[in-house]
Amino acid sequence: MSVDGEAVRLRTEADEPGWEVDPDDEWGVAVLATVGRQLRLRREAVGMRVVDFAAAVGYGDDLVYKVEGGKRIPQQEYLDRADEVLNAGGLVAAAWEDVKRVRYPKSVRALAQLEAKAVELGVYVGLSIHGLLQTPEHARALFDAWQPPYSKDEAESLVAARMARKSIFERSPAPALSFVLEEATLCRRVGGTMVWRQQLEHLLEVGRLRNVTLQVMPTGAGAHPGLDGRIEVLKFADGTAAGRSDGAFNGRPTSDPKQLRILELRYGTIRAQALTPRESLALIEQVLGET
């Protein structure tokens, strides 16, 4: 691609929503203020005006001002290009390692950090398909349906954050992942027929991974311990664990051994009442074939 073509591509990416700074995220604000200040100082040190720097990196003046003022999260391409223009020897590009950690809301980062360390993850969700199993289109449809509605920027940021968590499937060694979904979630056409079919196909793909156990709780199974809401149990390499449940301990995360035993008992009972993994995949294939 030509230089001009590359500049157009970058400028388009710069306008994507979801890259604003959350003013309530103190750590994120501090990181971005530091990165922005360093970019401004380096630009001034080589004697470049904002308009010249913007033209050189292929972004608009307004975005440069926002990034340097800590008001906008720079994308990786921006930092890479700035590093080249400022002849920073990789120091500016390296800032991405800090920036990417504050790219998403702090509540999502906390959850992602736990998932990133887990060697085992067990989740039951009753009302929707778990976020780690969602396609981007399915997640976007869910956020678009929220009331009061999210802004476009907020929704896109949440979708991006949810998709970033799916890096858990790419880890090596692979963690053991277990999911139990309610049969009703397979029949809810979130986002319309095409998005729904893609979601079912994605469930089949994930459910066939060697480190994933995907089970479906049939609607006719009757009462079970998950009817109060989500149950999640995470185990870590050092022998510790964490968990939470909408129906226990006020929904707060816990690492108390007694409370964890209760969550493990409930989740174990749910898995025992659900269809086997093979039966579950067959049911998903059946629902997909009926569309």
CORGITA-V220379 format. One record per pair of residues at least 12 apart in sequence whose ideal C-beta (glycine too) atoms are under 10 Angstrom apart, sorted by sequence separation. I is the first residue (numbers start at 1). J is the second residue. D is the distance in whole Angstrom. If there is no record, write none. Layout:
BEGIN
((I J D) (I J D))
END
This chain:
BEGIN
((21 33 9) (49 61 10) (50 62 10) (63 75 10) (67 79 9) (80 92 8) (81 93 9) (83 95 9) (101 113 9) (143 155 4) (146 158 9) (231 243 8) (232 244 5) (233 245 9) (242 254 7) (243 255 8) (40 53 10) (43 56 10) (51 64 9) (79 92 6) (80 93 5) (82 95 9) (83 96 10) (129 142 9) (142 155 9) (143 156 9) (186 199 9) (187 200 10) (203 216 9) (231 244 8) (232 245 7) (241 254 9) (242 255 5) (243 256 9) (249 262 9) (39 53 9) (43 57 10) (50 64 5) (64 78 9) (78 92 10) (79 93 5) (128 142 7) (141 155 10) (143 157 10) (185 199 10) (186 200 7) (230 244 8) (231 245 5) (232 246 9) (241 255 7) (242 256 10) (245 259 9) (248 262 7) (249 263 9) (21 36 10) (50 65 6) (53 68 9) (59 74 9) (63 78 8) (67 82 9) (78 93 10) (79 94 8) (140 155 7) (143 158 5) (144 159 10) (229 244 10) (230 245 7) (231 246 8) (240 255 7) (241 256 10) (244 259 9) (248 263 7) (59 75 9) (79 95 6) (80 96 8) (115 131 10) (139 155 9) (140 156 8) (142 158 9) (143 159 6) (229 245 7) (230 246 5) (231 247 8) (241 257 8) (243 259 7) (76 93 8) (79 96 5) (115 132 8) (142 159 9) (186 203 8) (228 245 7) (229 246 3) (230 247 8) (231 248 8) (240 257 10) (243 260 5) (245 262 8) (50 68 8) (59 77 9) (64 82 9) (74 92 10) (78 96 9) (79 97 10) (140 158 9) (141 159 10) (185 203 10) (228 246 6) (229 247 5) (242 260 8) (243 261 10) (245 263 6) (248 266 8) (58 77 9) (59 78 6) (76 95 10) (77 96 10) (139 158 8) (140 159 5) (143 162 9) (226 245 8) (228 247 2) (229 248 9) (234 253 9) (236 255 10) (241 260 5) (243 262 9) (244 263 8) (247 266 9) (57 77 9) (58 78 9) (76 96 5) (79 99 7) (111 131 9) (136 156 10) (139 159 5) (142 162 9) (225 245 9) (226 246 9) (227 247 8) (228 248 7) (240 260 10) (241 261 10) (243 263 4) (43 64 8) (57 78 7) (74 95 8) (75 96 9) (76 97 10) (78 99 10) (138 159 10) (139 160 9) (226 247 8) (230 251 9) (232 253 9) (234 255 10) (242 263 10) (243 264 8) (245 266 7) (57 79 10) (59 81 8) (74 96 8) (137 159 9) (139 161 9) (140 162 9) (181 203 8) (225 247 8) (229 251 8) (241 263 9) (245 267 9) (57 80 9) (58 81 6) (59 82 9) (76 99 8) (108 131 9) (136 159 6) (139 162 5) (140 163 10) (225 248 10) (228 251 10) (241 264 8) (243 266 10) (40 64 9) (44 68 10) (57 81 4) (75 99 9) (76 100 7) (136 160 9) (138 162 10) (139 163 7) (179 203 9) (243 267 8) (39 64 8) (40 65 9) (43 68 8) (56 81 8) (57 82 6) (74 99 6) (75 100 10) (134 159 9) (235 260 9) (56 82 9) (57 83 10) (73 99 6) (136 162 8) (181 207 10) (234 260 10) (40 67 9) (41 68 9) (57 84 8) (58 85 10) (73 100 9) (76 103 10) (131 158 10) (136 163 6) (179 206 8) (233 260 7) (36 64 10) (39 67 6) (40 68 4) (56 84 9) (57 85 6) (75 103 9) (134 162 7) (135 163 9) (179 207 8) (36 65 10) (39 68 5) (40 69 8) (53 82 8) (56 85 5) (57 86 9) (73 102 7) (74 103 10) (134 163 8) (177 206 9) (235 264 9) (36 66 8) (38 68 9) (40 70 10) (55 85 10) (56 86 9) (73 103 6) (131 161 9) (132 162 8) (136 166 10) (186 216 7) (233 263 5) (36 67 6) (37 68 7) (39 70 10) (73 104 10) (131 162 5) (132 163 10) (134 165 10) (135 166 10) (185 216 9) (231 262 10) (232 263 8) (233 264 6) (35 67 8) (36 68 5) (37 69 9) (53 85 7) (67 99 10) (131 163 9) (134 166 9) (177 209 8) (184 216 10) (185 217 9) (187 219 9) (231 263 6) (35 68 9) (36 69 6) (37 70 7) (52 85 9) (53 86 8) (132 165 6) (133 166 9) (178 211 10) (179 212 7) (180 213 9) (181 214 7) (183 216 5) (184 217 9) (186 219 10) (231 264 9) (233 266 9) (32 66 10) (36 70 4) (131 165 7) (132 166 6) (176 210 10) (177 211 6) (178 212 8) (179 213 7) (180 214 8) (181 215 7) (182 216 7) (183 217 6) (184 218 10) (233 267 6) (32 67 8) (33 68 10) (35 70 7) (36 71 8) (39 74 8) (131 166 8) (174 209 8) (176 211 6) (177 212 5) (178 213 4) (179 214 5) (180 215 5) (181 216 6) (182 217 5) (183 218 5) (184 219 6) (231 266 6) (232 267 8) (233 268 10) (33 69 8) (34 70 8) (36 72 8) (132 168 7) (133 169 10) (174 210 8) (175 211 7) (176 212 8) (177 213 7) (178 214 8) (179 215 7) (180 216 7) (181 217 7) (182 218 9) (183 219 5) (231 267 5) (32 69 9) (33 70 4) (36 73 10) (48 85 8) (132 169 8) (169 206 7) (174 211 4) (175 212 10) (176 213 8) (177 214 9) (178 215 8) (179 216 9) (180 217 6) (182 219 7) (183 220 8) (225 262 9) (32 70 4) (33 71 9) (35 73 9) (36 74 8) (48 86 8) (173 211 9) (174 212 9) (183 221 8) (225 263 9) (228 266 9) (31 70 9) (32 71 8) (35 74 7) (39 78 9) (43 82 8) (46 85 9) (182 221 9) (231 270 7) (30 70 9) (32 72 8) (39 79 8) (42 82 8) (46 86 6) (166 206 9) (169 209 7) (171 211 9) (225 265 8) (226 266 7) (29 70 7) (32 73 6) (42 83 9) (45 86 8) (46 87 7) (225 266 4) (226 267 8) (28 70 10) (29 71 10) (31 73 9) (32 74 8) (43 85 9) (46 88 10) (169 211 8) (182 224 10) (224 266 9) (225 267 8) (11 54 9) (14 57 10) (39 82 6) (42 85 10) (43 86 6) (168 211 10) (169 212 8) (225 268 9) (226 269 9) (227 270 10) (14 58 9) (15 59 9) (19 63 9) (35 79 8) (39 83 10) (42 86 5) (133 177 10) (180 224 9) (182 226 8) (225 269 5) (226 270 5) (13 58 10) (14 59 5) (15 60 8) (21 66 9) (28 73 8) (42 87 9) (132 177 8) (145 190 8) (182 227 10) (224 269 7) (225 270 6) (226 271 10) (11 57 10) (13 59 9) (14 60 7) (20 66 9) (42 88 6) (133 179 6) (144 190 10) (145 191 9) (180 226 7) (224 270 5) (10 57 7) (11 58 6) (15 62 10) (19 66 9) (39 86 8) (121 168 7) (132 179 8) (144 191 8) (224 271 10) (226 273 9) (7 55 8) (10 58 4) (11 59 6) (14 62 9) (15 63 8) (19 67 10) (21 69 10) (23 71 10) (133 181 8) (141 189 10) (142 190 6) (224 272 9) (225 273 9) (226 274 10) (7 56 9) (9 58 8) (10 59 6) (11 60 6) (14 63 5) (21 70 7) (39 88 9) (42 91 8) (43 92 10) (105 154 9) (108 157 9) (112 161 8) (116 165 8) (130 179 6) (141 190 5) (142 191 8) (221 270 9) (224 273 5) (7 57 8) (8 58 8) (10 60 10) (14 64 9) (21 71 6) (38 88 9) (42 92 7) (108 158 8) (111 161 9) (112 162 10) (115 165 6) (118 168 8) (129 179 9) (130 180 9) (140 190 10) (141 191 3) (223 273 9) (224 274 8) (7 58 3) (20 71 8) (21 72 7) (22 73 10) (111 162 10) (115 166 10) (116 167 8) (130 181 7) (139 190 9) (140 191 7) (141 192 8) (180 231 9) (222 273 8) (6 58 6) (7 59 8) (11 63 8) (14 66 10) (20 72 7) (21 73 6) (105 157 7) (108 160 10) (109 161 8) (112 164 7) (115 167 9) (116 168 7) (119 171 9) (129 181 6) (133 185 10) (138 190 6) (139 191 9) (221 273 5) (5 58 10) (10 63 10) (14 67 9) (19 72 6) (20 73 7) (38 91 8) (39 92 7) (104 157 7) (105 158 7) (108 161 4) (112 165 5) (115 168 5) (118 171 9) (128 181 9) (129 182 9) (137 190 9) (138 191 6) (217 270 7) (221 274 7) (4 58 9) (19 73 4) (38 92 7) (103 157 9) (104 158 8) (107 161 9) (108 162 8) (111 165 7) (112 166 10) (117 171 10) (119 173 8) (121 175 6) (122 176 9) (123 177 8) (124 178 9) (125 179 8) (126 180 9) (128 182 9) (137 191 6) (141 195 6) (217 271 9) (221 275 9) (3 58 8) (18 73 9) (19 74 8) (109 164 9) (112 167 8) (116 171 8) (119 174 9) (120 175 6) (121 176 7) (122 177 8) (123 178 7) (124 179 8) (125 180 8) (126 181 8) (127 182 8) (130 185 9) (135 190 10) (137 192 9) (140 195 9) (141 196 9) (178 233 9) (215 270 9) (218 273 9) (19 75 7) (39 95 8) (104 160 7) (105 161 6) (108 164 8) (109 165 10) (112 168 8) (115 171 10) (119 175 5) (120 176 5) (121 177 5) (122 178 4) (123 179 5) (124 180 4) (125 181 6) (126 182 5) (128 184 10) (129 185 5) (134 190 9) (135 191 9) (215 271 6) (217 273 7) (218 274 8) (35 92 9) (38 95 7) (103 160 8) (104 161 4) (108 165 7) (118 175 6) (119 176 7) (120 177 8) (121 178 7) (122 179 8) (123 180 7) (124 181 8) (125 182 8) (127 184 8) (128 185 6) (129 186 8) (137 194 8) (138 195 6) (215 272 10) (217 274 5) (218 275 6) (14 72 9) (103 161 8) (104 162 9) (117 175 9) (118 176 9) (120 178 8) (121 179 9) (122 180 8) (123 181 9) (124 182 9) (126 184 8) (127 185 7) (137 195 4) (138 196 8) (141 199 9) (213 271 8) (215 273 9) (216 274 6) (217 275 7) (16 75 8) (19 78 10) (36 95 10) (104 163 10) (116 175 9) (118 177 9) (126 185 8) (129 188 9) (136 195 10) (137 196 9) (175 234 9) (176 235 9) (215 274 4) (216 275 5) (14 74 9) (35 95 5) (104 164 6) (115 175 8) (125 185 8) (128 188 8) (135 195 7) (138 198 8) (139 199 10) (175 235 9) (214 274 10) (215 275 6) (216 276 10) (14 75 7) (34 95 9) (35 96 9) (103 164 7) (104 165 9) (127 188 9) (129 190 8) (135 196 10) (137 198 6) (138 199 5) (175 236 10) (214 275 10) (215 276 7) (216 277 9) (218 279 9) (13 75 6) (115 177 10) (128 190 8) (136 198 10) (137 199 8) (138 200 10) (175 237 10) (215 277 6) (218 280 9) (13 76 10) (14 77 9) (32 95 10) (35 98 7) (135 198 6) (213 276 10) (214 277 6) (215 278 10) (216 279 8) (217 280 9) (13 77 6) (14 78 7) (31 95 9) (34 98 8) (35 99 6) (100 164 9) (135 199 5) (138 202 8) (173 237 10) (213 277 5) (215 279 8) (216 280 4) (10 75 8) (13 78 8) (134 199 7) (135 200 10) (137 202 10) (212 277 9) (215 280 5) (216 281 9) (218 283 8) (32 98 9) (133 199 8) (135 201 9) (214 280 6) (215 281 9) (216 282 10) (10 77 6) (31 98 5) (32 99 7) (35 102 9) (135 202 5) (213 280 9) (214 281 7) (216 283 5) (9 77 9) (10 78 7) (31 99 7) (134 202 8) (135 203 9) (215 283 10) (216 284 7) (133 202 7) (134 203 10) (208 277 9) (10 80 10) (28 98 10) (31 101 7) (32 102 7) (129 199 7) (133 203 6) (207 277 7) (214 284 8) (6 77 9) (10 81 7) (28 99 9) (31 102 5) (129 200 10) (207 278 10) (216 287 10) (30 102 9) (28 101 8) (29 102 8) (129 202 9) (133 206 6) (207 280 7) (208 281 7) (7 81 9) (27 101 9) (28 102 4) (129 203 7) (132 206 8) (133 207 9) (207 281 5) (6 81 9) (27 102 7) (28 103 9) (28 104 9) (204 280 10) (25 102 7) (28 105 9) (203 280 9) (204 281 6) (207 284 7) (28 106 7) (203 281 8) (25 104 10) (27 106 7) (133 212 9) (22 102 9) (25 105 7) (26 106 9) (132 212 10) (204 284 6) (21 102 8) (24 105 9) (25 106 5) (28 109 9) (133 214 8) (203 284 5) (204 285 7) (22 104 9) (24 106 8) (25 107 10) (27 109 9) (203 285 10) (22 105 6) (201 284 9) (19 103 8) (22 106 7) (25 109 9) (73 157 10) (130 214 10) (200 284 6) (201 285 10) (203 287 10) (204 288 7) (18 103 9) (199 284 10) (200 285 8) (203 288 9) (18 104 9) (180 267 8) (200 287 6) (201 288 7) (200 288 4) (178 267 8) (199 288 10) (200 289 10) (180 270 5) (197 287 10) (121 212 10) (122 213 9) (124 215 9) (126 217 8) (180 271 6) (183 274 9) (196 287 9) (197 288 7) (200 291 8) (179 271 10) (182 274 9) (183 275 9) (196 288 9) (124 217 8) (178 271 7) (180 273 9) (181 274 9) (180 274 5) (186 280 10) (197 291 6) (179 274 10) (180 275 9) (196 291 7) (183 280 9) (186 283 7) (194 291 10) (126 224 10) (179 277 10) (186 284 6) (193 291 6) (178 277 9) (181 280 8) (124 224 9) (126 226 6) (130 230 8) (180 280 9) (183 283 7) (186 286 9) (187 287 7) (124 225 9) (125 226 8) (126 227 7) (179 280 9) (183 284 10) (186 287 5) (124 226 5) (126 228 9) (127 229 8) (128 230 9) (130 232 9) (186 288 9) (189 291 9) (126 229 6) (127 230 8) (181 284 9) (187 290 9) (125 229 9) (126 230 7) (183 287 9) (124 229 9) (125 230 5) (126 231 9) (124 230 7) (125 231 8) (123 230 7) (124 231 5) (125 232 9) (123 231 7) (124 232 8) (122 231 8) (123 232 5) (124 233 9) (122 232 7) (123 233 8) (121 232 8) (122 233 5) (123 234 9) (121 233 7) (122 234 8) (120 233 8) (121 234 5) (122 235 8) (120 234 7) (121 235 8) (118 233 9) (119 234 9) (120 235 4) (118 234 4) (119 235 6) (120 236 8) (115 232 10) (117 234 8) (118 235 6) (119 236 6) (120 237 10) (114 232 9) (117 235 10) (118 236 6) (119 237 5) (115 234 7) (117 236 5) (118 237 9) (119 238 9) (127 246 10) (114 234 6) (117 237 8) (119 239 10) (126 246 9) (111 232 9) (117 238 9) (120 241 8) (122 243 9) (124 245 9) (125 246 10) (114 236 9) (111 234 10) (117 240 9) (118 241 9) (118 242 8) (117 242 9) (114 242 6) (114 244 10) (20 151 10) (22 154 10) (18 151 10) (20 153 6) (111 244 10) (17 151 8) (18 152 9) (19 153 8) (20 154 9) (17 152 5) (18 153 5) (22 157 9) (17 153 4) (18 154 8) (16 153 9) (17 154 8) (18 155 8) (19 156 9) (20 157 8) (17 155 8) (18 156 4) (19 157 8) (17 156 4) (18 157 3) (114 253 8) (124 263 10) (16 156 7) (17 157 7) (18 158 8) (16 157 10) (18 159 8) (19 160 9) (122 263 9) (18 160 6) (111 253 9) (122 264 8) (124 266 8) (17 160 9) (18 161 9) (110 253 9) (124 267 6) (16 160 9) (123 267 8) (126 270 10) (122 267 5) (122 268 9) (124 270 5) (124 271 8) (122 270 9) (122 271 8) (124 274 9))
END
